Amino acid sequence: MTTGSRAISTASCAAHYATIEAWRNRPIEGEHPYVYLDGIVMKRSWAGEVRNVSLLVAIGVNAQGYREILGIVEGAKEDRAGWSGFLRHLKERGLKGVRLIISDACIGLAESAAEYYPDAGWQRCTVHFYRNVFSHVPRPKMREVAAMLKAIHAAEDVQAAREKARQVGAKLRDQRLTRAAELVEKSIEETFGYYAFPEEHWRRIRTNNPLERILREIRRRTRVVGAFPDGQSALNLAAARSKLRRFGRRHRSRFFTQHFRTINLGCSPASPSPHWPHIISR
């Protein structure tokens, strides 16, 4: 490559990175009742060693029912410092109107969200919760236990779900799956946040799947790189892919068919959405 070609390539990359940075720091307009949070671990070089770096990602559903990628930042790891910095970044850019945060159970995330969005409810991802329970279940019994857990979240209201959870806990103890029973008895309430919201939304707000699909795409696109030379290069590639996805046909489709202003998003007294104080680590 000639000196002139190198200069043109460098200028082109600099302009592209500037565009990505402008997109990552753009103002967040309007309200976003539902916000999904998660992280992805990537490899980077550090002082001659390959170490992990976390990218923290957020998507939201706006008042018209459309999804938006709200932000992506680099964090040393998924801990309280990383999540606090990310949530502060989102809040300073204008994220507001948050009624429910959907995520995996993570102490760092829980404590940070309680600080920045204390009035928001929390929904522990049911899929991640099932995986946590399965870690205490022998493989031959996993299918049976999975059916039992799904029956809990198939209940028509939160009272029925609690009753079903009590029955499942007792059945797990009868099968001598004590650790799994304790996890269900202690933490199942954290997966009931979605019951406080419109029934037509339940299927899409009780798991982190909408964000997991984006993370899978980022992993697929970055796997060929292996270890990035630094955290910024990992962030740039992931952010570029996220920015491109934002303009895809599927991403422009309405995630919820009803306009949010035509339905009640308030938490009813009979089924309060759980808040943050008693979240446990995964």
N, C-alpha and C positions, 0 to 999 in steps of 0.2 A: 504494500500500500504506500503510495506517495505521500509526501508531507501535506500537499494540498488536500488529498482525499481524507487523510487522517483528521485534518482540521475541520473539514465538512462533516465527517462522521461524529466528531466530538461535539460540534455545535448542534447537530441534529439531535443527539442524545440528550444534551443539556436542555434543549427546547422541549423535548418529550418529557423529561423528568419534571420540568417546571410546570407543564400542563397537568401531570399527575398530582404534584403537590398542591396546585390550585384546586383541583377537584377534591382532594382529601380534606382540604381546609375550607371548603365552600360553606356558606351559611346554610343551616337546616331550617327550612321554612315550614310553617304549619305545625299541627299537632300530630303526634304519632302514638295512638293508644296502646299498640302492641310493639314491644321491642324484643328482639332475639339476640342473645349474646353468646359467643363461644370463642375458642382460641384454636390455633393450629400450630404445631411444633414443626420447625424446619431446621436444617443444618447450616451452620456457618463456620468459617475459619476464624480462629482466634489465637494469636500468638503461636502459630504453628500447630494448633490442635483443632479438631472439629468438635464444636459444641452446639447445643440446642439454642434456638431463639424462638420465642413465641410471637405470633402475630395475632392480635386481638381484633375481632370482627363484630360489627353490629349491623343488623338490618331492622327496618321498622315497617309498620303498616300505617299509612297515613289516613286522614279522616275520610278520604274518598275510597278507601279499601285497596289501594295499590301499594305494592312493596317498594321499598327504596333501600339501597345500600347506604347506610348512614356514615360509616367510618371504618377505617382499618389503620392500626398503628402497630409499631414494634414494641414488645415488652420483653424484659429479660426472661421472665417466666410468668405463668398465670398465678400471680399472688396478689396480695392486697395493694401493694405499691403499683403494680402494673394496671390493675383494674381501676384504681383510684385515678391514675393519670388519664386513662382512656375515658372514663365517665366524665371527668372534669373537662376534657377536650370536647366531648359531645355536648355537654351543658353550655359551655362557653360559645359554641357555634350555634346554639339556639334550640337544642332538643327539649321539647316540652310536651305537656299533655299526656305523659306516660301513665297508663292505667295498669298495665301488666308487663312484667319482665319474665321472659321464658329463657331458661338456661339449665345447665347441669348444676348439681350441688357443688358449690365451691366456697369455702370460707372467705377467701379474699374477695371474691365477687360479691358475696352477700353483705359483708361489712361495708364495702364501698358503695353499693347500691343503696343501703340504708342511709348513708350519709348524703348522697346526692339526690335520690328520689325516694324519700321516706314515705310518701303517700301512695306509692305504687304497690300493687300486689305482686306476688311472686308465684310462678308456676315451675315446679321442678319437672324437667323433661321425663315423661313416663318411660320412654325407651331406655334412657340412661339408668333410670331407677330399676327397671327390670334387669338390666345387666348387672347392677350392683347386687341384686338378690340372687341372680344366677351364680355369682361367684361363691355362694355358700350352698349351692345345690349340686349333687352328683349329676353327671351328664345323663344317665338313664332317666332321671326324673325331671329334666328341664322342660320337656314338652308339657307334662302334666302341670308343673308349676306355672308355666307361661299361660296356660289356659285359665288357671285360677286367678292370676294377676289381671288378665284382660277382662275377666268377668267383673272385677271390682270397678274398672273404668267404663264398663258398659252399663252401669247403673243409671237410672233415669234422673236421679238427683243426689245431692251430696249426702243426705241422711241414709239413703239406700246404699250408697258406696261405703259409708262408714260401717254399716251393719255387715255388708259383704266382706269388708276387710277384717272385721273381728272373726268372722267364720273362717276366712282363709288363714289367719294367724293361728287359730285353734287347730285347724287341720294340719298345718305345717308342724306344729308341736307334736301332734299325734304321730306324725311320720318321723319324728326325732330330727327334724331340720330346725334346730333351735336358733341358730344364728340367722337364718332366713326369716324365721318368725319374728325375732326381735327387731330386725330391720323393718319389716312390714308394720309392726305395731308402733314403732318409734317414729317412722318417717313417712308413712303413707299419706298423712294429712298434707304434706308438702306437695303432693301431686294433685290435690283437689282444687287448686286455684282457679282453674278454668270453669268450674261450676258456677262461679259468680257472674259469668258473662253469658251473652246470648247463645242458646243451644246450637244455632247454625254455625257458630264459630268454634265449637268445642274441638272438633277433629283437628283443626289446624293450629290451635293454641296450646294443646296439651303436650306437644313434643317440639323439639328443636329441629325437626326435619327440614323446614324451609332453609335454614342456615347451613345444615349439614350438607345439602346438595351443592351449595356454593363452595364449601370447604373441600369437598371431594374434587370439584373441578380445579381448584387451586392446586391441590396435591398432584393431580394428573399433569397439569401444565408445568409444575416445578420439579417433578421427579427426575426428569432427564438432566437437570443441572447438578444434582448431587448436593455438594456443599457450596454455599454461596461465599464469595470472598468477604462479605460483610453483611450486617443486618439490613443496611439501607438498600442493597441490591435485591435482597429477598423481598423487602417491603415494596420496592418499585415494581417488581414483576407481578406480585400478588395484587397490588393495587391496580395495575394496568389491566389485568384480567378481570378484576371486579368492575372496573369502569367500563370495559367492553361489554360485560354481561348486562350492565344496566340498560343498554340500548337494544338488547335482544327482544324478539317478539314475545317469547314466553314471559319475560320479566315485565313487559308492558301490560300484560293481561291483568284484569282485576282479580285480586287474591280473595276478596270477600265481595259477594254479589250485591249486598245491601250497602247503601251509603250509611256511614256511621252516625250521621246526624238524625237518621230516621229510627234509630233503635236506642235502647237504654243500655249504656255501658256501666251503669252504677253497680256497686256491690250490694246485694240484698242482705238484710240482717240475718236471714235464715241460712245463708251460705257465704259467709265472709271470705274474701280472698286472703290467704295467709300472708303475713308480712315477714320481716327479715330476722328477728332475734334468734330463732332456734334452728337455723340452718346448720346441717352437719356437713363435714367434708365427705367426698366420695370415697 
